[in-house]
């Protein structure tokens, strides 16, 4: 069924729905977009795999959790422990 409806009209109708129906609609819309996100998810998975392999080969320079906190603390207003 192909019914032309403006975004404004659709928005008004959706906002008038009960919360439960909005959640159902949101879930359906998110599921319909999941296929579009597969490229980003694939790229993310490839990057994680690359980083793990780099670490396993010893090519990556690792730093301790304490060093991460020391470096990021000033940027985010927290002092290192």
mmCIF file of the N, C-alpha and C atoms, coordinates in Angstrom:
data_MODEL
# 
_entry.id   MODEL 
# 
loop_
_atom_site.group_PDB 
_atom_site.id 
_atom_site.type_symbol 
_atom_site.label_atom_id 
_atom_site.label_alt_id 
_atom_site.label_comp_id 
_atom_site.label_asym_id 
_atom_site.label_entity_id 
_atom_site.label_seq_id 
_atom_site.pdbx_PDB_ins_code 
_atom_site.Cartn_x 
_atom_site.Cartn_y 
_atom_site.Cartn_z 
_atom_site.occupancy 
_atom_site.B_iso_or_equiv 
_atom_site.pdbx_formal_charge 
_atom_site.auth_seq_id 
_atom_site.auth_comp_id 
_atom_site.auth_asym_id 
_atom_site.auth_atom_id 
_atom_site.pdbx_PDB_model_num 
ATOM 1   N N  . UNK A 1 1  ? 0.851  -1.172  0.000  1.00 0.00 ? 1  UNK A N  1 
ATOM 2   C CA . UNK A 1 1  ? 0.000  0.000   0.000  1.00 0.00 ? 1  UNK A CA 1 
ATOM 3   C C  . UNK A 1 1  ? 0.891  1.228   0.000  1.00 0.00 ? 1  UNK A C  1 
ATOM 4   N N  . UNK A 1 2  ? 0.699  2.110   -0.954 1.00 0.00 ? 2  UNK A N  1 
ATOM 5   C CA . UNK A 1 2  ? 1.511  3.309   -1.086 1.00 0.00 ? 2  UNK A CA 1 
ATOM 6   C C  . UNK A 1 2  ? 0.629  4.533   -0.888 1.00 0.00 ? 2  UNK A C  1 
ATOM 7   N N  . UNK A 1 3  ? 0.632  5.075   0.320  1.00 0.00 ? 3  UNK A N  1 
ATOM 8   C CA . UNK A 1 3  ? -0.189 6.230   0.647  1.00 0.00 ? 3  UNK A CA 1 
ATOM 9   C C  . UNK A 1 3  ? 0.739  7.412   0.874  1.00 0.00 ? 3  UNK A C  1 
ATOM 10  N N  . UNK A 1 4  ? 0.479  8.510   0.147  1.00 0.00 ? 4  UNK A N  1 
ATOM 11  C CA . UNK A 1 4  ? 1.293  9.713   0.313  1.00 0.00 ? 4  UNK A CA 1 
ATOM 12  C C  . UNK A 1 4  ? 0.812  10.463  1.550  1.00 0.00 ? 4  UNK A C  1 
ATOM 13  N N  . UNK A 1 5  ? 1.741  10.761  2.443  1.00 0.00 ? 5  UNK A N  1 
ATOM 14  C CA . UNK A 1 5  ? 1.417  11.492  3.652  1.00 0.00 ? 5  UNK A CA 1 
ATOM 15  C C  . UNK A 1 5  ? 2.617  12.385  3.958  1.00 0.00 ? 5  UNK A C  1 
ATOM 16  N N  . UNK A 1 6  ? 2.367  13.577  4.384  1.00 0.00 ? 6  UNK A N  1 
ATOM 17  C CA . UNK A 1 6  ? 3.472  14.487  4.656  1.00 0.00 ? 6  UNK A CA 1 
ATOM 18  C C  . UNK A 1 6  ? 4.154  14.092  5.961  1.00 0.00 ? 6  UNK A C  1 
ATOM 19  N N  . UNK A 1 7  ? 5.405  14.476  6.075  1.00 0.00 ? 7  UNK A N  1 
ATOM 20  C CA . UNK A 1 7  ? 6.155  14.194  7.289  1.00 0.00 ? 7  UNK A CA 1 
ATOM 21  C C  . UNK A 1 7  ? 5.505  14.894  8.474  1.00 0.00 ? 7  UNK A C  1 
ATOM 22  N N  . UNK A 1 8  ? 5.022  16.089  8.249  1.00 0.00 ? 8  UNK A N  1 
ATOM 23  C CA . UNK A 1 8  ? 4.377  16.835  9.327  1.00 0.00 ? 8  UNK A CA 1 
ATOM 24  C C  . UNK A 1 8  ? 3.135  16.116  9.841  1.00 0.00 ? 8  UNK A C  1 
ATOM 25  N N  . UNK A 1 9  ? 2.307  15.623  8.924  1.00 0.00 ? 9  UNK A N  1 
ATOM 26  C CA . UNK A 1 9  ? 1.094  14.901  9.308  1.00 0.00 ? 9  UNK A CA 1 
ATOM 27  C C  . UNK A 1 9  ? 1.440  13.612  10.036 1.00 0.00 ? 9  UNK A C  1 
ATOM 28  N N  . UNK A 1 10 ? 2.431  12.914  9.525  1.00 0.00 ? 10 UNK A N  1 
ATOM 29  C CA . UNK A 1 10 ? 2.869  11.671  10.155 1.00 0.00 ? 10 UNK A CA 1 
ATOM 30  C C  . UNK A 1 10 ? 3.421  11.944  11.557 1.00 0.00 ? 10 UNK A C  1 
ATOM 31  N N  . UNK A 1 11 ? 4.212  13.001  11.681 1.00 0.00 ? 11 UNK A N  1 
ATOM 32  C CA . UNK A 1 11 ? 4.783  13.359  12.982 1.00 0.00 ? 11 UNK A CA 1 
ATOM 33  C C  . UNK A 1 11 ? 3.690  13.657  13.992 1.00 0.00 ? 11 UNK A C  1 
ATOM 34  N N  . UNK A 1 12 ? 2.718  14.427  13.604 1.00 0.00 ? 12 UNK A N  1 
ATOM 35  C CA . UNK A 1 12 ? 1.602  14.742  14.502 1.00 0.00 ? 12 UNK A CA 1 
ATOM 36  C C  . UNK A 1 12 ? 0.883  13.477  14.942 1.00 0.00 ? 12 UNK A C  1 
ATOM 37  N N  . UNK A 1 13 ? 0.650  12.569  13.997 1.00 0.00 ? 13 UNK A N  1 
ATOM 38  C CA . UNK A 1 13 ? -0.053 11.329  14.319 1.00 0.00 ? 13 UNK A CA 1 
ATOM 39  C C  . UNK A 1 13 ? 0.767  10.466  15.276 1.00 0.00 ? 13 UNK A C  1 
ATOM 40  N N  . UNK A 1 14 ? 2.076  10.373  15.018 1.00 0.00 ? 14 UNK A N  1 
ATOM 41  C CA . UNK A 1 14 ? 2.938  9.548   15.873 1.00 0.00 ? 14 UNK A CA 1 
ATOM 42  C C  . UNK A 1 14 ? 3.015  10.129  17.280 1.00 0.00 ? 14 UNK A C  1 
ATOM 43  N N  . UNK A 1 15 ? 3.165  11.442  17.384 1.00 0.00 ? 15 UNK A N  1 
ATOM 44  C CA . UNK A 1 15 ? 3.266  12.065  18.703 1.00 0.00 ? 15 UNK A CA 1 
ATOM 45  C C  . UNK A 1 15 ? 1.978  11.932  19.506 1.00 0.00 ? 15 UNK A C  1 
ATOM 46  N N  . UNK A 1 16 ? 0.875  11.709  18.825 1.00 0.00 ? 16 UNK A N  1 
ATOM 47  C CA . UNK A 1 16 ? -0.404 11.542  19.515 1.00 0.00 ? 16 UNK A CA 1 
ATOM 48  C C  . UNK A 1 16 ? -0.617 10.111  20.011 1.00 0.00 ? 16 UNK A C  1 
ATOM 49  N N  . UNK A 1 17 ? 0.233  9.195   19.603 1.00 0.00 ? 17 UNK A N  1 
ATOM 50  C CA . UNK A 1 17 ? 0.103  7.793   20.016 1.00 0.00 ? 17 UNK A CA 1 
ATOM 51  C C  . UNK A 1 17 ? 0.417  7.615   21.494 1.00 0.00 ? 17 UNK A C  1 
ATOM 52  N N  . UNK A 1 18 ? -0.155 6.580   22.096 1.00 0.00 ? 18 UNK A N  1 
ATOM 53  C CA . UNK A 1 18 ? 0.232  6.234   23.470 1.00 0.00 ? 18 UNK A CA 1 
ATOM 54  C C  . UNK A 1 18 ? 1.699  5.783   23.493 1.00 0.00 ? 18 UNK A C  1 
ATOM 55  N N  . UNK A 1 19 ? 2.340  5.920   24.627 1.00 0.00 ? 19 UNK A N  1 
ATOM 56  C CA . UNK A 1 19 ? 3.754  5.586   24.775 1.00 0.00 ? 19 UNK A CA 1 
ATOM 57  C C  . UNK A 1 19 ? 4.077  4.173   24.275 1.00 0.00 ? 19 UNK A C  1 
ATOM 58  N N  . UNK A 1 20 ? 3.257  3.217   24.620 1.00 0.00 ? 20 UNK A N  1 
ATOM 59  C CA . UNK A 1 20 ? 3.502  1.829   24.219 1.00 0.00 ? 20 UNK A CA 1 
ATOM 60  C C  . UNK A 1 20 ? 3.564  1.713   22.693 1.00 0.00 ? 20 UNK A C  1 
ATOM 61  N N  . UNK A 1 21 ? 2.671  2.380   22.007 1.00 0.00 ? 21 UNK A N  1 
ATOM 62  C CA . UNK A 1 21 ? 2.665  2.334   20.545 1.00 0.00 ? 21 UNK A CA 1 
ATOM 63  C C  . UNK A 1 21 ? 3.871  3.060   19.963 1.00 0.00 ? 21 UNK A C  1 
ATOM 64  N N  . UNK A 1 22 ? 4.305  4.139   20.614 1.00 0.00 ? 22 UNK A N  1 
ATOM 65  C CA . UNK A 1 22 ? 5.506  4.847   20.152 1.00 0.00 ? 22 UNK A CA 1 
ATOM 66  C C  . UNK A 1 22 ? 6.726  3.939   20.259 1.00 0.00 ? 22 UNK A C  1 
ATOM 67  N N  . UNK A 1 23 ? 6.815  3.195   21.361 1.00 0.00 ? 23 UNK A N  1 
ATOM 68  C CA . UNK A 1 23 ? 7.940  2.280   21.553 1.00 0.00 ? 23 UNK A CA 1 
ATOM 69  C C  . UNK A 1 23 ? 7.923  1.200   20.475 1.00 0.00 ? 23 UNK A C  1 
ATOM 70  N N  . UNK A 1 24 ? 6.752  0.666   20.200 1.00 0.00 ? 24 UNK A N  1 
ATOM 71  C CA . UNK A 1 24 ? 6.627  -0.354  19.151 1.00 0.00 ? 24 UNK A CA 1 
ATOM 72  C C  . UNK A 1 24 ? 7.061  0.203   17.804 1.00 0.00 ? 24 UNK A C  1 
ATOM 73  N N  . UNK A 1 25 ? 6.609  1.405   17.484 1.00 0.00 ? 25 UNK A N  1 
ATOM 74  C CA . UNK A 1 25 ? 6.978  2.034   16.223 1.00 0.00 ? 25 UNK A CA 1 
ATOM 75  C C  . UNK A 1 25 ? 8.471  2.306   16.161 1.00 0.00 ? 25 UNK A C  1 
ATOM 76  N N  . UNK A 1 26 ? 9.027  2.784   17.254 1.00 0.00 ? 26 UNK A N  1 
ATOM 77  C CA . UNK A 1 26 ? 10.460 3.049   17.304 1.00 0.00 ? 26 UNK A CA 1 
ATOM 78  C C  . UNK A 1 26 ? 11.257 1.780   17.055 1.00 0.00 ? 26 UNK A C  1 
ATOM 79  N N  . UNK A 1 27 ? 10.852 0.699   17.668 1.00 0.00 ? 27 UNK A N  1 
ATOM 80  C CA . UNK A 1 27 ? 11.535 -0.582  17.480 1.00 0.00 ? 27 UNK A CA 1 
ATOM 81  C C  . UNK A 1 27 ? 11.472 -1.021  16.025 1.00 0.00 ? 27 UNK A C  1 
ATOM 82  N N  . UNK A 1 28 ? 10.317 -0.882  15.422 1.00 0.00 ? 28 UNK A N  1 
ATOM 83  C CA . UNK A 1 28 ? 10.165 -1.253  14.008 1.00 0.00 ? 28 UNK A CA 1 
ATOM 84  C C  . UNK A 1 28 ? 11.056 -0.399  13.108 1.00 0.00 ? 28 UNK A C  1 
ATOM 85  N N  . UNK A 1 29 ? 11.109 0.891   13.400 1.00 0.00 ? 29 UNK A N  1 
ATOM 86  C CA . UNK A 1 29 ? 11.950 1.786   12.596 1.00 0.00 ? 29 UNK A CA 1 
ATOM 87  C C  . UNK A 1 29 ? 13.432 1.461   12.778 1.00 0.00 ? 29 UNK A C  1 
ATOM 88  N N  . UNK A 1 30 ? 13.845 1.212   14.022 1.00 0.00 ? 30 UNK A N  1 
ATOM 89  C CA . UNK A 1 30 ? 15.241 0.848   14.267 1.00 0.00 ? 30 UNK A CA 1 
ATOM 90  C C  . UNK A 1 30 ? 15.606 -0.439  13.550 1.00 0.00 ? 30 UNK A C  1 
ATOM 91  N N  . UNK A 1 31 ? 14.713 -1.415  13.582 1.00 0.00 ? 31 UNK A N  1 
ATOM 92  C CA . UNK A 1 31 ? 14.962 -2.683  12.889 1.00 0.00 ? 31 UNK A CA 1 
ATOM 93  C C  . UNK A 1 31 ? 15.082 -2.474  11.384 1.00 0.00 ? 31 UNK A C  1 
ATOM 94  N N  . UNK A 1 32 ? 14.278 -1.567  10.850 1.00 0.00 ? 32 UNK A N  1 
ATOM 95  C CA . UNK A 1 32 ? 14.321 -1.325  9.405  1.00 0.00 ? 32 UNK A CA 1 
ATOM 96  C C  . UNK A 1 32 ? 15.615 -0.641  8.995  1.00 0.00 ? 32 UNK A C  1 
ATOM 97  N N  . UNK A 1 33 ? 16.258 0.056   9.930  1.00 0.00 ? 33 UNK A N  1 
ATOM 98  C CA . UNK A 1 33 ? 17.515 0.730   9.638  1.00 0.00 ? 33 UNK A CA 1 
ATOM 99  C C  . UNK A 1 33 ? 18.726 -0.150  9.909  1.00 0.00 ? 33 UNK A C  1 
ATOM 100 N N  . UNK A 1 34 ? 18.527 -1.258  10.567 1.00 0.00 ? 34 UNK A N  1 
ATOM 101 C CA . UNK A 1 34 ? 19.642 -2.133  10.945 1.00 0.00 ? 34 UNK A CA 1 
ATOM 102 C C  . UNK A 1 34 ? 20.447 -2.569  9.739  1.00 0.00 ? 34 UNK A C  1 
ATOM 103 N N  . UNK A 1 35 ? 19.801 -2.845  8.638  1.00 0.00 ? 35 UNK A N  1 
ATOM 104 C CA . UNK A 1 35 ? 20.510 -3.267  7.428  1.00 0.00 ? 35 UNK A CA 1 
ATOM 105 C C  . UNK A 1 35 ? 21.418 -2.153  6.927  1.00 0.00 ? 35 UNK A C  1 
ATOM 106 N N  . UNK A 1 36 ? 20.984 -0.895  7.064  1.00 0.00 ? 36 UNK A N  1 
ATOM 107 C CA . UNK A 1 36 ? 21.790 0.235   6.633  1.00 0.00 ? 36 UNK A CA 1 
ATOM 108 C C  . UNK A 1 36 ? 23.048 0.381   7.485  1.00 0.00 ? 36 UNK A C  1 
ATOM 109 N N  . UNK A 1 37 ? 22.980 -0.061  8.726  1.00 0.00 ? 37 UNK A N  1 
ATOM 110 C CA . UNK A 1 37 ? 24.104 0.057   9.642  1.00 0.00 ? 37 UNK A CA 1 
ATOM 111 C C  . UNK A 1 37 ? 25.126 -1.060  9.469  1.00 0.00 ? 37 UNK A C  1 
ATOM 112 N N  . UNK A 1 38 ? 24.817 -2.043  8.628  1.00 0.00 ? 38 UNK A N  1 
ATOM 113 C CA . UNK A 1 38 ? 25.711 -3.195  8.524  1.00 0.00 ? 38 UNK A CA 1 
ATOM 114 C C  . UNK A 1 38 ? 27.079 -2.784  7.999  1.00 0.00 ? 38 UNK A C  1 
ATOM 115 N N  . UNK A 1 39 ? 27.150 -1.784  7.139  1.00 0.00 ? 39 UNK A N  1 
ATOM 116 C CA . UNK A 1 39 ? 28.440 -1.339  6.622  1.00 0.00 ? 39 UNK A CA 1 
ATOM 117 C C  . UNK A 1 39 ? 29.290 -0.757  7.743  1.00 0.00 ? 39 UNK A C  1 
ATOM 118 N N  . UNK A 1 40 ? 28.681 0.058   8.584  1.00 0.00 ? 40 UNK A N  1 
ATOM 119 C CA . UNK A 1 40 ? 29.407 0.635   9.714  1.00 0.00 ? 40 UNK A CA 1 
ATOM 120 C C  . UNK A 1 40 ? 29.822 -0.460  10.685 1.00 0.00 ? 40 UNK A C  1 
ATOM 121 N N  . UNK A 1 41 ? 28.932 -1.396  10.952 1.00 0.00 ? 41 UNK A N  1 
ATOM 122 C CA . UNK A 1 41 ? 29.247 -2.492  11.862 1.00 0.00 ? 41 UNK A CA 1 
ATOM 123 C C  . UNK A 1 41 ? 30.376 -3.353  11.301 1.00 0.00 ? 41 UNK A C  1 
ATOM 124 N N  . UNK A 1 42 ? 30.355 -3.599  10.004 1.00 0.00 ? 42 UNK A N  1 
ATOM 125 C CA . UNK A 1 42 ? 31.426 -4.380  9.379  1.00 0.00 ? 42 UNK A CA 1 
ATOM 126 C C  . UNK A 1 42 ? 32.760 -3.657  9.484  1.00 0.00 ? 42 UNK A C  1 
ATOM 127 N N  . UNK A 1 43 ? 32.747 -2.337  9.277  1.00 0.00 ? 43 UNK A N  1 
ATOM 128 C CA . UNK A 1 43 ? 33.978 -1.549  9.381  1.00 0.00 ? 43 UNK A CA 1 
ATOM 129 C C  . UNK A 1 43 ? 34.497 -1.561  10.816 1.00 0.00 ? 43 UNK A C  1 
ATOM 130 N N  . UNK A 1 44 ? 33.587 -1.453  11.773 1.00 0.00 ? 44 UNK A N  1 
ATOM 131 C CA . UNK A 1 44 ? 33.968 -1.497  13.189 1.00 0.00 ? 44 UNK A CA 1 
ATOM 132 C C  . UNK A 1 44 ? 34.594 -2.847  13.519 1.00 0.00 ? 44 UNK A C  1 
ATOM 133 N N  . UNK A 1 45 ? 33.950 -3.922  13.085 1.00 0.00 ? 45 UNK A N  1 
ATOM 134 C CA . UNK A 1 45 ? 34.473 -5.265  13.346 1.00 0.00 ? 45 UNK A CA 1 
ATOM 135 C C  . UNK A 1 45 ? 35.862 -5.449  12.729 1.00 0.00 ? 45 UNK A C  1 
ATOM 136 N N  . UNK A 1 46 ? 36.044 -4.930  11.504 1.00 0.00 ? 46 UNK A N  1 
ATOM 137 C CA . UNK A 1 46 ? 37.344 -5.043  10.837 1.00 0.00 ? 46 UNK A CA 1 
ATOM 138 C C  . UNK A 1 46 ? 38.418 -4.274  11.602 1.00 0.00 ? 46 UNK A C  1 
ATOM 139 N N  . UNK A 1 47 ? 38.073 -3.092  12.113 1.00 0.00 ? 47 UNK A N  1 
ATOM 140 C CA . UNK A 1 47 ? 39.034 -2.289  12.876 1.00 0.00 ? 47 UNK A CA 1 
ATOM 141 C C  . UNK A 1 47 ? 39.412 -2.985  14.179 1.00 0.00 ? 47 UNK A C  1 
ATOM 142 N N  . UNK A 1 48 ? 38.434 -3.539  14.869 1.00 0.00 ? 48 UNK A N  1 
ATOM 143 C CA . UNK A 1 48 ? 38.722 -4.272  16.110 1.00 0.00 ? 48 UNK A CA 1 
ATOM 144 C C  . UNK A 1 48 ? 39.631 -5.463  15.813 1.00 0.00 ? 48 UNK A C  1 
ATOM 145 N N  . UNK A 1 49 ? 39.333 -6.185  14.747 1.00 0.00 ? 49 UNK A N  1 
ATOM 146 C CA . UNK A 1 49 ? 40.164 -7.334  14.370 1.00 0.00 ? 49 UNK A CA 1 
ATOM 147 C C  . UNK A 1 49 ? 41.587 -6.877  14.063 1.00 0.00 ? 49 UNK A C  1 
ATOM 148 N N  . UNK A 1 50 ? 41.729 -5.765  13.336 1.00 0.00 ? 50 UNK A N  1 
ATOM 149 C CA . UNK A 1 50 ? 43.049 -5.246  12.994 1.00 0.00 ? 50 UNK A CA 1 
ATOM 150 C C  . UNK A 1 50 ? 43.834 -4.892  14.257 1.00 0.00 ? 50 UNK A C  1 
ATOM 151 N N  . UNK A 1 51 ? 43.158 -4.256  15.220 1.00 0.00 ? 51 UNK A N  1 
ATOM 152 C CA . UNK A 1 51 ? 43.831 -3.863  16.460 1.00 0.00 ? 51 UNK A CA 1 
ATOM 153 C C  . UNK A 1 51 ? 44.247 -5.070  17.298 1.00 0.00 ? 51 UNK A C  1 
ATOM 154 N N  . UNK A 1 52 ? 43.405 -6.072  17.355 1.00 0.00 ? 52 UNK A N  1 
ATOM 155 C CA . UNK A 1 52 ? 43.744 -7.294  18.095 1.00 0.00 ? 52 UNK A CA 1 
ATOM 156 C C  . UNK A 1 52 ? 44.958 -7.970  17.459 1.00 0.00 ? 52 UNK A C  1 
ATOM 157 N N  . UNK A 1 53 ? 44.940 -8.072  16.130 1.00 0.00 ? 53 UNK A N  1 
ATOM 158 C CA . UNK A 1 53 ? 46.061 -8.702  15.425 1.00 0.00 ? 53 UNK A CA 1 
ATOM 159 C C  . UNK A 1 53 ? 47.348 -7.913  15.639 1.00 0.00 ? 53 UNK A C  1 
ATOM 160 N N  . UNK A 1 54 ? 47.254 -6.585  15.613 1.00 0.00 ? 54 UNK A N  1 
ATOM 161 C CA . UNK A 1 54 ? 48.416 -5.738  15.848 1.00 0.00 ? 54 UNK A CA 1 
ATOM 162 C C  . UNK A 1 54 ? 48.976 -5.950  17.245 1.00 0.00 ? 54 UNK A C  1 
ATOM 163 N N  . UNK A 1 55 ? 48.083 -6.068  18.213 1.00 0.00 ? 55 UNK A N  1 
ATOM 164 C CA . UNK A 1 55 ? 48.507 -6.319  19.597 1.00 0.00 ? 55 UNK A CA 1 
ATOM 165 C C  . UNK A 1 55 ? 49.139 -7.694  19.715 1.00 0.00 ? 55 UNK A C  1 
ATOM 166 N N  . UNK A 1 56 ? 48.533 -8.694  19.096 1.00 0.00 ? 56 UNK A N  1 
ATOM 167 C CA . UNK A 1 56 ? 49.066 -10.050 19.158 1.00 0.00 ? 56 UNK A CA 1 
ATOM 168 C C  . UNK A 1 56 ? 50.458 -10.151 18.514 1.00 0.00 ? 56 UNK A C  1 
ATOM 169 N N  . UNK A 1 57 ? 50.690 -9.375  17.457 1.00 0.00 ? 57 UNK A N  1 
ATOM 170 C CA . UNK A 1 57 ? 52.001 -9.379  16.792 1.00 0.00 ? 57 UNK A CA 1 
ATOM 171 C C  . UNK A 1 57 ? 53.041 -8.582  17.571 1.00 0.00 ? 57 UNK A C  1 
ATOM 172 N N  . UNK A 1 58 ? 52.576 -7.784  18.529 1.00 0.00 ? 58 UNK A N  1 
ATOM 173 C CA . UNK A 1 58 ? 53.499 -6.945  19.287 1.00 0.00 ? 58 UNK A CA 1 
ATOM 174 C C  . UNK A 1 58 ? 53.780 -5.616  18.619 1.00 0.00 ? 58 UNK A C  1 
ATOM 175 N N  . UNK A 1 59 ? 52.993 -5.256  17.601 1.00 0.00 ? 59 UNK A N  1 
ATOM 176 C CA . UNK A 1 59 ? 53.187 -3.996  16.876 1.00 0.00 ? 59 UNK A CA 1 
ATOM 177 C C  . UNK A 1 59 ? 52.588 -2.801  17.609 1.00 0.00 ? 59 UNK A C  1 
ATOM 178 N N  . UNK A 1 60 ? 51.623 -3.049  18.457 1.00 0.00 ? 60 UNK A N  1 
ATOM 179 C CA . UNK A 1 60 ? 50.917 -1.961  19.142 1.00 0.00 ? 60 UNK A CA 1 
ATOM 180 C C  . UNK A 1 60 ? 51.684 -1.557  20.399 1.00 0.00 ? 60 UNK A C  1 
ATOM 181 N N  . UNK A 1 61 ? 51.653 -0.252  20.671 1.00 0.00 ? 61 UNK A N  1 
ATOM 182 C CA . UNK A 1 61 ? 52.237 0.255   21.910 1.00 0.00 ? 61 UNK A CA 1 
ATOM 183 C C  . UNK A 1 61 ? 51.109 0.393   22.919 1.00 0.00 ? 61 UNK A C  1 
ATOM 184 N N  . UNK A 1 62 ? 51.165 -0.414  23.960 1.00 0.00 ? 62 UNK A N  1 
ATOM 185 C CA . UNK A 1 62 ? 50.113 -0.425  24.962 1.00 0.00 ? 62 UNK A CA 1 
ATOM 186 C C  . UNK A 1 62 ? 50.512 0.436   26.155 1.00 0.00 ? 62 UNK A C  1 
ATOM 187 N N  . UNK A 1 63 ? 49.502 1.013   26.813 1.00 0.00 ? 63 UNK A N  1 
ATOM 188 C CA . UNK A 1 63 ? 49.759 1.768   28.029 1.00 0.00 ? 63 UNK A CA 1 
ATOM 189 C C  . UNK A 1 63 ? 48.832 1.259   29.126 1.00 0.00 ? 63 UNK A C  1 
ATOM 190 N N  . UNK A 1 64 ? 49.232 1.473   30.361 1.00 0.00 ? 64 UNK A N  1 
ATOM 191 C CA . UNK A 1 64 ? 48.457 0.971   31.495 1.00 0.00 ? 64 UNK A CA 1 
ATOM 192 C C  . UNK A 1 64 ? 47.209 1.815   31.721 1.00 0.00 ? 64 UNK A C  1 
ATOM 193 N N  . UNK A 1 65 ? 46.298 1.249   32.482 1.00 0.00 ? 65 UNK A N  1 
ATOM 194 C CA . UNK A 1 65 ? 45.080 1.964   32.858 1.00 0.00 ? 65 UNK A CA 1 
ATOM 195 C C  . UNK A 1 65 ? 45.424 3.228   33.633 1.00 0.00 ? 65 UNK A C  1 
ATOM 196 N N  . UNK A 1 66 ? 46.415 3.139   34.490 1.00 0.00 ? 66 UNK A N  1 
ATOM 197 C CA . UNK A 1 66 ? 46.838 4.304   35.271 1.00 0.00 ? 66 UNK A CA 1 
ATOM 198 C C  . UNK A 1 66 ? 47.330 5.420   34.357 1.00 0.00 ? 66 UNK A C  1 
ATOM 199 N N  . UNK A 1 67 ? 48.063 5.068   33.310 1.00 0.00 ? 67 UNK A N  1 
ATOM 200 C CA . UNK A 1 67 ? 48.558 6.067   32.367 1.00 0.00 ? 67 UNK A CA 1 
ATOM 201 C C  . UNK A 1 67 ? 47.419 6.703   31.580 1.00 0.00 ? 67 UNK A C  1 
ATOM 202 N N  . UNK A 1 68 ? 46.437 5.924   31.209 1.00 0.00 ? 68 UNK A N  1 
ATOM 203 C CA . UNK A 1 68 ? 45.257 6.469   30.519 1.00 0.00 ? 68 UNK A CA 1 
ATOM 204 C C  . UNK A 1 68 ? 44.573 7.491   31.416 1.00 0.00 ? 68 UNK A C  1 
ATOM 205 N N  . UNK A 1 69 ? 44.364 7.129   32.683 1.00 0.00 ? 69 UNK A N  1 
ATOM 206 C CA . UNK A 1 69 ? 43.725 8.059   33.619 1.00 0.00 ? 69 UNK A CA 1 
ATOM 207 C C  . UNK A 1 69 ? 44.560 9.321   33.793 1.00 0.00 ? 69 UNK A C  1 
ATOM 208 N N  . UNK A 1 70 ? 45.878 9.174   33.868 1.00 0.00 ? 70 UNK A N  1 
ATOM 209 C CA . UNK A 1 70 ? 46.751 10.332  34.036 1.00 0.00 ? 70 UNK A CA 1 
ATOM 210 C C  . UNK A 1 70 ? 46.652 11.286  32.842 1.00 0.00 ? 70 UNK A C  1 
ATOM 211 N N  . UNK A 1 71 ? 46.628 10.706  31.656 1.00 0.00 ? 71 UNK A N  1 
ATOM 212 C CA . UNK A 1 71 ? 46.577 11.530  30.442 1.00 0.00 ? 71 UNK A CA 1 
ATOM 213 C C  . UNK A 1 71 ? 45.209 12.188  30.234 1.00 0.00 ? 71 UNK A C  1 
ATOM 214 N N  . UNK A 1 72 ? 44.157 11.442  30.504 1.00 0.00 ? 72 UNK A N  1 
ATOM 215 C CA . UNK A 1 72 ? 42.813 11.952  30.241 1.00 0.00 ? 72 UNK A CA 1 
ATOM 216 C C  . UNK A 1 72 ? 42.223 12.752  31.392 1.00 0.00 ? 72 UNK A C  1 
ATOM 217 N N  . UNK A 1 73 ? 42.728 12.532  32.605 1.00 0.00 ? 73 UNK A N  1 
ATOM 218 C CA . UNK A 1 73 ? 42.196 13.216  33.772 1.00 0.00 ? 73 UNK A CA 1 
ATOM 219 C C  . UNK A 1 73 ? 42.105 14.718  33.616 1.00 0.00 ? 73 UNK A C  1 
ATOM 220 N N  . UNK A 1 74 ? 43.188 15.395  33.238 1.00 0.00 ? 74 UNK A N  1 
ATOM 221 C CA . UNK A 1 74 ? 43.119 16.853  33.097 1.00 0.00 ? 74 UNK A CA 1 
ATOM 222 C C  . UNK A 1 74 ? 42.111 17.318  32.040 1.00 0.00 ? 74 UNK A C  1 
ATOM 223 N N  . UNK A 1 75 ? 41.990 16.552  31.000 1.00 0.00 ? 75 UNK A N  1 
ATOM 224 C CA . UNK A 1 75 ? 41.060 16.924  29.925 1.00 0.00 ? 75 UNK A CA 1 
ATOM 225 C C  . UNK A 1 75 ? 39.612 16.869  30.395 1.00 0.00 ? 75 UNK A C  1 
ATOM 226 N N  . UNK A 1 76 ? 39.303 15.918  31.253 1.00 0.00 ? 76 UNK A N  1 
ATOM 227 C CA . UNK A 1 76 ? 37.932 15.724  31.705 1.00 0.00 ? 76 UNK A CA 1 
ATOM 228 C C  . UNK A 1 76 ? 37.717 16.166  33.154 1.00 0.00 ? 76 UNK A C  1 
ATOM 229 N N  . UNK A 1 77 ? 38.691 16.900  33.701 1.00 0.00 ? 77 UNK A N  1 
ATOM 230 C CA . UNK A 1 77 ? 38.530 17.502  35.007 1.00 0.00 ? 77 UNK A CA 1 
ATOM 231 C C  . UNK A 1 77 ? 38.639 16.553  36.188 1.00 0.00 ? 77 UNK A C  1 
ATOM 232 N N  . UNK A 1 78 ? 39.286 15.424  35.998 1.00 0.00 ? 78 UNK A N  1 
ATOM 233 C CA . UNK A 1 78 ? 39.449 14.477  37.105 1.00 0.00 ? 78 UNK A CA 1 
ATOM 234 C C  . UNK A 1 78 ? 40.916 14.247  37.348 1.00 0.00 ? 78 UNK A C  1 
ATOM 235 N N  . UNK A 1 79 ? 41.266 14.103  38.578 1.00 0.00 ? 79 UNK A N  1 
ATOM 236 C CA . UNK A 1 79 ? 42.639 13.805  38.943 1.00 0.00 ? 79 UNK A CA 1 
ATOM 237 C C  . UNK A 1 79 ? 42.856 12.303  38.927 1.00 0.00 ? 79 UNK A C  1 
ATOM 238 N N  . UNK A 1 80 ? 44.069 11.911  38.575 1.00 0.00 ? 80 UNK A N  1 
ATOM 239 C CA . UNK A 1 80 ? 44.405 10.493  38.611 1.00 0.00 ? 80 UNK A CA 1 
ATOM 240 C C  . UNK A 1 80 ? 44.421 10.010  40.039 1.00 0.00 ? 80 UNK A C  1 
ATOM 241 N N  . UNK A 1 81 ? 44.052 8.740   40.250 1.00 0.00 ? 81 UNK A N  1 
ATOM 242 C CA . UNK A 1 81 ? 44.063 8.137   41.594 1.00 0.00 ? 81 UNK A CA 1 
ATOM 243 C C  . UNK A 1 81 ? 45.465 7.943   42.094 1.00 0.00 ? 81 UNK A C  1 
# 
